[in-house]
Amino acid sequence: MSAAIRTNVGCAGYGDNYVRGRSVRDELLGKDTRWSLLSRLIDGPELSRDDAQFLDDVLVAAACPDPRIWPLKIAWLLGSYGDWWAAAAGVQSMLAEARMGPWAGAAPYAVIEEFARLRACSHESFEGAVLAYVEERWSRGAVVWGFGVAGGGGRRRDERLDRIAEAAALHGRADAVHYSAAMEAGEIVFRATDRAPNMALAFAAIGRDLGLTRAEIEVVMFQILEPQILGNAYESARLSASTLQRLPDSKLRYVGQAPRLSPRAAATSGPADRGGAR
């Protein structure tokens, strides 16, 4: 006999509903926000209204809905068949453990915890400790999550990181333990190695300071990125541009092996018939 599954995530009642044992009518309505309700549903920490307003500003600061960004290209490709729902769901599914998206936004969790530990233990030599940490990891081929900015040489900084910094200052979060350590360490690494920090470093640090686990940060990141994905998926489905479904033949070039002929065909065909790579 299988073991019983027990959960208190929610319950539908008569005249009222419950979230983690809390009455929607008497306890949550007018008090909970999108973010505090989400955290409650995943059994995360209690989030205040200011926490929620901060996350709203982080969501806006992270906005970059450019269709040329590869996950959003996928939203356009899938949406071109006319179904924005399938397009958005496909992109979020594709982003599972990709180097962009919810998983990547939480990936620096261990890095920001180490930065906070190093600053607490070696404040006077924080710069040296940070550089020793990242260089040791890089020397053995490990990834230091939260560093690296896409876009070529013309984009040396992640401008979204700077907008998030403005939001952190606005909400009095700039001095939070993990966020401040991560941002200070990010600038140290940038000055010494020219490897710029990216917004994932901020996401992980902000989530950690809010009391979220790494897995819970991924859930929050899912919601932070969702509007941009939905916007591109909906726009593509609205336009339903079939040109997105096929690359122009003029842009394609075959670089594989030449077609193979059977011995009989090779014996009866002339050199001009044998073809080659095109």
Beta strands, then each sheet from edge to edge (+ up, - down):
strand 1: 10-12
strand 2: 17-19
strand 3: 22-23
sheet 1: 1+ 2- 3+
end
